[in-house]
Amino acid sequence: MNKKKPLTFVQKETLFCHERTLVAVANSFLKHFGVKPFHETLPELDRALINKKKVALFLFDAAGKAILKSVPDGRYFLEHSLAEIHSVNPSTTVAATTALLSGKFPSETGYIGWSIYFPELKEAVDVFPNRYSSNHLPLPSGYEHYMNKRCPYESIFSLINKQGHMARSIFPGGVAGVSPLEASTISALGVKASKAFHDLKDLEFLYVYCTEPDSTLHEYGVKTPYLSSLIKEMKETIIRFKEENPDVFTLVLADHGQINVEWQDLSKIKEIDEVLLAKPFLDARFASFLIKEGGEEQFERAFRANFPSFFLFSKKEALQKGLFGQGEPLPFLRESLGPYIAVSYGNIALYASRFDPNGNDLVGHHAGVTKEEKEIVLSSF
């Protein structure tokens, strides 16, 4: 049983408050470029965008408010804060960046976690790498970008372009459905972004996504000395970009933060293990479970007894209350979710060694509802 004091977290009722999130940021961009917003916009961003002809948005994965506060160069971004917002539920890259790229909540897009269960496949799939969650093998030929085919959405880039504006994106590698330009390191992303504005004279909106510091924090944790150099490189990249592009209104934000986690093995709890049908999916700190028929009461009793730093919701309760955001949930969510969803507000991450012996190999993680994971700073330059 986890007896450690939980980290600071938003009260349970605020799990169902979805104002001032990445969705609001996306809808401010839609509004600015003449697209009717899907949801409420972010007032501070609306005001800042007035008369701005060219806009660049840099997203540094996992560089949330607490991460920026933890290193000296992070103050640069905090001092240029335009607004403080929150990640969506769950605070994980698939859900959060899709919310930003679609202008809609995870409930509306179906992008509700890193690993999503597909009843027709009888398997969970890691969405972005398009591989089976159980063994990390790629889906077979003909199943490319499976989630994008199953739950397609129109990106904000497409919507903006349809209004006669030019919007582009830069990613380190490809992401389904957005046809990105590519770059690798933080500094390379900055160089590529400058080149985009110099080469594309009509470019008005550029989105730049970076996998750092998320990748490093997963491997080494949030206390790693590598973090200082990464945030310093972020700062230097933005300063250089602004010097080379003084006419571009530049914004920086994250999709979520990270914390160091303590892994606990569901397979070591007999009452849970004997009714668990498969590896938990969605995320290790925002997990859904497939349970043997008739085993629900046993699972719920054992889970509540062993994991007091988790909220446990039934699928019906989660969807009715709007755990995944505003709007009518896609029917796909009712098909995909297991009977329970567990949401961490402490430092525990879950895995089941019977299904995935190496599922506890990350030091830093996210997707929970601590402030350290949820709070984001939107900086402007």
Rosetta blueprint (number, residue, H / E / L):
1 M L
2 N L
3 K L
4 K L
5 K L
6 P L
7 L L
8 T L
9 F E
10 V L
11 Q L
12 K H
13 E H
14 T H
15 L H
16 F H
17 C L
18 H L
19 E L
20 R L
21 T E
22 L H
23 V H
24 A H
25 V H
26 A H
27 N H
28 S H
29 F H
30 L H
31 K H
32 H H
33 F L
34 G L
35 V L
36 K L
37 P L
38 F L
39 H L
40 E L
41 T L
42 L L
43 P H
44 E H
45 L H
46 D H
47 R H
48 A H
49 L H
50 I L
51 N L
52 K L
53 K L
54 K L
55 V E
56 A E
57 L E
58 F E
59 L E
60 F E
61 D L
62 A L
63 A L
64 G L
65 K H
66 A H
67 I H
68 L H
69 K H
70 S L
71 V L
72 P H
73 D H
74 G H
75 R H
76 Y H
77 F H
78 L H
79 E H
80 H L
81 S E
82 L E
83 A E
84 E E
85 I E
86 H E
87 S L
88 V L
89 N L
90 P L
91 S E
92 T L
93 T H
94 V H
95 A H
96 A H
97 T H
98 T H
99 A H
100 L H
101 L H
102 S H
103 G L
104 K L
105 F L
106 P H
107 S H
108 E H
109 T H
110 G L
111 Y L
112 I L
113 G L
114 W L
115 S E
116 I E
117 Y E
118 F E
119 P L
120 E L
121 L L
122 K L
123 E E
124 A E
125 V E
126 D E
127 V L
128 F L
129 P L
130 N L
131 R E
132 Y E
133 S L
134 S L
135 N L
136 H L
137 L L
138 P E
139 L L
140 P L
141 S L
142 G L
143 Y L
144 E L
145 H L
146 Y H
147 M H
148 N H
149 K H
150 R H
151 C L
152 P L
153 Y L
154 E L
155 S L
156 I H
157 F H
158 S H
159 L H
160 I H
161 N H
162 K H
163 Q L
164 G L
165 H L
166 M E
167 A E
168 R E
169 S E
170 I E
171 F E
172 P L
173 G L
174 G L
175 V L
176 A L
177 G L
178 V L
179 S L
180 P L
181 L E
182 E E
183 A L
184 S L
185 T L
186 I H
187 S H
188 A H
189 L H
190 G H
191 V H
192 K H
193 A H
194 S H
195 K H
196 A H
197 F H
198 H H
199 D H
200 L L
201 K L
202 D L
203 L E
204 E E
205 F E
206 L E
207 Y E
208 V E
209 Y E
210 C E
211 T L
212 E L
213 P L
214 D H
215 S H
216 T H
217 L H
218 H H
219 E H
220 Y H
221 G L
222 V L
223 K L
224 T L
225 P L
226 Y H
227 L H
228 S H
229 S H
230 L H
231 I H
232 K H
233 E H
234 M H
235 K H
236 E H
237 T H
238 I H
239 I H
240 R H
241 F H
242 K H
243 E H
244 E H
245 N L
246 P L
247 D L
248 V L
249 F E
250 T E
251 L E
252 V E
253 L E
254 A L
255 D L
256 H L
257 G L
258 Q L
259 I E
260 N E
261 V L
262 E E
263 W E
264 Q E
265 D E
266 L H
267 S H
268 K H
269 I L
270 K H
271 E H
272 I H
273 D H
274 E L
275 V L
276 L E
277 L L
278 A L
279 K L
280 P L
281 F E
282 L E
283 D E
284 A L
285 R L
286 F E
287 A E
288 S E
289 F E
290 L L
291 I E
292 K L
293 E L
294 G L
295 G L
296 E H
297 E H
298 Q H
299 F H
300 E H
301 R H
302 A H
303 F H
304 R H
305 A H
306 N H
307 F L
308 P L
309 S L
310 F E
311 F E
312 L E
313 F E
314 S E
315 K H
316 K H
317 E H
318 A H
319 L H
320 Q H
321 K H
322 G L
323 L L
324 F L
325 G L
326 Q L
327 G L
328 E L
329 P L
330 L L
331 P H
332 F H
333 L H
334 R H
335 E H
336 S H
337 L L
338 G L
339 P L
340 Y E
341 I E
342 A E
343 V E
344 S E
345 Y L
346 G L
347 N L
348 I E
349 A E
350 L E
351 Y E
352 A L
353 S L
354 R L
355 F L
356 D L
357 P L
358 N L
359 G L
360 N L
361 D L
362 L L
363 V L
364 G E
365 H E
366 H L
367 A E
368 G L
369 V L
370 T E
371 K H
372 E H
373 E H
374 K H
375 E E
376 I E
377 V E
378 L E
379 S E
380 S E
381 F L
